[in-house]
Each structure stands twice: as structure tokens, then as C-alpha cells.
Amino acid sequence: MGDSSKADHKNTIEMNGFSKDTTMEKPKFDDHDIKPPSGFGVRHVQTLLLFFGLTVAYALRVNLSVAIVAMVDKSSKSDFDHFDWNEQTKSVILSSFFWGYVVTQIPAGQLAQRVGAKVLLLFSLGICSTLAVLTPLFAHLGDDKLVITLRIVQGLSQGFIFPSTHTLLSKWAPVSERGRLGTYCYAGAQFGTVIMLASSGFLASSSIGWPGIFYVSGAAGIAWTVAWFFFGGNSPVEHGSISAEERDFIESSLGNQDHSKKIITPWKAIFTSAPMIALTIAHCSHNWGFWTLLTEMPTFMKNVLDLDIKSNALLSSLPYLVMWVLSMVFSPISDFLINRQYLSRVTSRKLFNTIGLWIPMGALLGLAFVPKGEIDLAVALLTMAVGINSATYLGFQVNHIDLAPNHAGTMMGITNCAANIMSIIAPLLVGLVLQDATDPVQWRTVFYIAAGIYFFGNLVFIVLGKADIQPWNEPRPDKKDDDNEAAMPNNQNTTERADYVD
């Protein structure tokens, strides 16, 4: 090797686990310079399908939150079954979904990466929807025990949804549109919550009674699985009807990806990564507050605000309607600030995560001191606590893809598993705290706990969070690749590796 070659070799630096020449510091693809194709593309169709998939998924999750109010209301004159469930039993039933949900999170991320996310979503929502239709029958035959069993199985099936969705977003969402498309997908969760909570009161008081809540939501899920079977796709490369222009735009934005390299999950690096730990804690804190309010709000409105089930359902849905609307407002603002380089990506993630957790924290503290009977003020604070939470979609929620797009599904599985342990504990703790569900002082303790967890989770994210691709994202080369690269001249080896890194 000549002196110039030696100098070139000495000028190489280590980046993302590969050697990279200092003359090639700038990424091969500058996301800000890539012009997207005009019109409504296949990536938008996938976003729309995922939006409605999450709409159905959350409708199937929350249908029981309102239905259970009617199921235990013995004062109702309807002819349908009514059950003698106390607050502890109700809390166990409401949390049982998450017992199964946490189990399949991490395996789901691995399976989505290996066999494709499309088929996982298909079976996940297909099974969960079918079981929803069977819920009234199970309740009639086996009371609370059989309902708990059914909800556990529904949770097992839905455990595949978020890791699969994140895997799909890592392949379909260009970097410049990541915040926007990711938010549009996950906004389906709030839309489903709104639709289910708003309609369930009317369904429960109609001629089909509370069983209609499960029949309607289950039928919607079955309809979605049919649409997803025909129009869903694992990636732009595998989709048959995408244009070459749109496919090239997406792949160029994400960088040249060598699909011949085997992706091996770097478990140790993931679990010891400070940004990943911060992301996990932020996700856990979000879930504690979010699911405390989602599962317990109908009970709070009935027992503390003295609202009937129809008004209860409508007002319970209002915060999630605001959350859905605000998510559509926050997402283009975030992408605008990042793409125009007014804010770095990491600053934007921390800013929106702070908005999404600390403003709701203040609302919960205010809610703790609302006098009994002040319905308007209580509803306004509940709406603020839930609605502004949508800013977290531009914070921790999309941060998995920022850190390691190759492992986004697995990482979502890990953080969602940990976070949904909080979703199990939170309703159970509420059941222990609320010895008298009509006592505002006991509810105050519930709100204090949620506010404190919101504060801690976001503080950790601010201190430790990052938004740049981590070194352990890159696929490991096979031994054959190592042998081939070792046989290359050093300068050629370095250049090829540098071309691969984005």
C-alpha cells in the first residue's frame, strides 16, 4: 500500500459500527433534498389501512370500559344479563386484557421482522374481532371467569399489533414524513376510542342492549381484516402496484439497505442503551396515566359526576376526540420544524414529549381538587389531560425508528411489553385505592400517582433521550461477507462499507 493509501486509511473513522472515510462525512442521501412524488401514493394507502386497523384495535380494547357499566347496572330494566361484580372484580376484568397483551410483545417484534408484519396483523385482528362477537355468550355461560379468560386471549392476539405497525412504518415512512405518517397511523387509536365510547352508550340503551357493543366492534374488525388481506403490504419492494417513482423515493430516503445481510437482534446493546432505557421509561409513564384514565373514566363520571350512561359515554369520548384532532395538528408542525431545520430531531422529540406528559400532569393535579358537582371544570381538565397527550406521538412513540429502524418492531415490543405491565398494575391499584368509588378524596390519590409518574418519565427522557441512529442498528455481515471483505484491498473495503452506511 502506498503512502497516499496509508493516509487515506488513517483518515477513516468508525461510524455506526463500520469504517467510513472522512471525505464522505455527509450521508449519501440528504433527506431534505429528496422531492416526494405528487399525489396519493401507496404509502398513504398503507397509512390509511393502519389508521383503521388501530381504530378497530382500540374499539375492541375499550368496548368493555363502557359496557361494564351497563353490565353491572341492576337498576336497568333491560332483559339482558346483569352481573354482581364489585369494584375489585371489575378492575381485574378490565386489566385482564393486558395479562395476555404483554406476553406476545417481544416475540411479535421478532416475528414481524422475520415472517412479515402483514400476516401478523391479519391474524391478530381477525382473532380478536371474532372473540369480541362471542363476549356476550361467554359472559352468559361463565360469568366473570370466562370473560377474564376471553380478554386474556384477546390481549395475546393484540400483542402483535404495535410491533407489526412499527415494523411497517420503518419500511413505508420516508424520514421526512416519519412523524406525520406515524402520527396518522397511531391517531387511529384515538379515533377508535372516540367512536366506541361515543356509540356504546346508545348501543347499551338500544334494543340490542350492551351485547350490541361487542357485536358492532367485532363485525368492524372482521371487515378490516378482509380489506387488509387484499390491500396491505409488508414493504415497497414486495408491493405489486407501487410506482417505481414512489418506491425509489421511499428507499432513497431510508438509504441503501443491503437485504443480503442478516439482521441479528443485538439484545445486549438494546437493553444497555441509555436512549432505549429513557424511551422505555417514557413509554411506561405514558401508559400508566393513559390507561388509568381510559379504563376508569366512565366509572369516575358515573360515581363522582353523577352522569347517566348515555352522557357518560359521550363525555368519556370527548377527550379522545380532542386527542385525535390535536395529533393532526402537532404532527405537521413537528415535521415542519425538523425538515426546515428550525429544531434538531432530538430537540423536537423532547419538546413534544414534554408537551404530551407535563401539561397533562398539571391537568391531573388540577382535577384532584375539583369540587364534587363541578362537571364542566372536571370534563375540561380530563379533556386536557388526555387530549394534549397526543404530542407524545412526536416524542417517545416514534423514537424507536429514530434510534434503530432495523429493529423498530422488536424495540416497540420491548417498550410496549414494559409499558403495558403498567397498564395491568394501574387499574388494579385503582381498585385497591377506591374503597368507595363515589369519594372524590380517594380519586385524588389516583390522580396524584398518575401525575407523579408523568413527571418522572418525561424527566428521564429529557436527560437521556436521543434521536440519532445507534451503532447497533446495522445488520451484522455473514462470515462469508467478512471473508470477502478481508480479501479486498483496504481502500476498496472501506469505500464499500462507507457507501452502505446511511
HELIX and SHEET records of a PDB file:
HELIX    1   1 ASP A    3  LYS A   10  1                                   8    
HELIX    2   2 THR A   22  MET A   24  5                                   3    
HELIX    3   3 ASP A   31  ASP A   33  5                                   3    
HELIX    4   4 VAL A   42  MET A   71  1                                  30    
HELIX    5   5 GLU A   87  TYR A  101  1                                  15    
HELIX    6   6 GLN A  105  VAL A  115  1                                  11    
HELIX    7   7 ALA A  117  GLN A  158  1                                  42    
HELIX    8   8 ILE A  161  TRP A  172  1                                  12    
HELIX    9   9 VAL A  175  GLU A  177  5                                   3    
HELIX   10  10 ARG A  178  ALA A  204  1                                  27    
HELIX   11  11 PRO A  211  PHE A  231  1                                  21    
HELIX   12  12 ALA A  244  LEU A  254  1                                  11    
HELIX   13  13 TRP A  267  THR A  272  1                                   6    
HELIX   14  14 ALA A  274  ASN A  303  1                                  30    
HELIX   15  15 ILE A  309  ASN A  339  1                                  31    
HELIX   16  16 ARG A  345  LEU A  367  1                                  23    
HELIX   17  17 ILE A  375  GLY A  387  1                                  13    
HELIX   18  18 ILE A  388  LEU A  394  5                                   7    
HELIX   19  19 PHE A  396  LEU A  403  1                                   8    
HELIX   20  20 PRO A  405  HIS A  407  5                                   3    
HELIX   21  21 ALA A  408  VAL A  433  1                                  26    
HELIX   22  22 PRO A  440  LEU A  464  1                                  25    
HELIX   23  23 PRO A  471  ASN A  473  5                                   3    
HELIX   24  24 LYS A  479  ALA A  487  1                                   9    
HELIX   25  25 ASN A  490  TYR A  500  1                                  11    
SHEET    1   A 2 THR A  12  MET A  15  0                                        
SHEET    2   A 2 PHE A  18  ASP A  21 -1                                        
END                                                                             
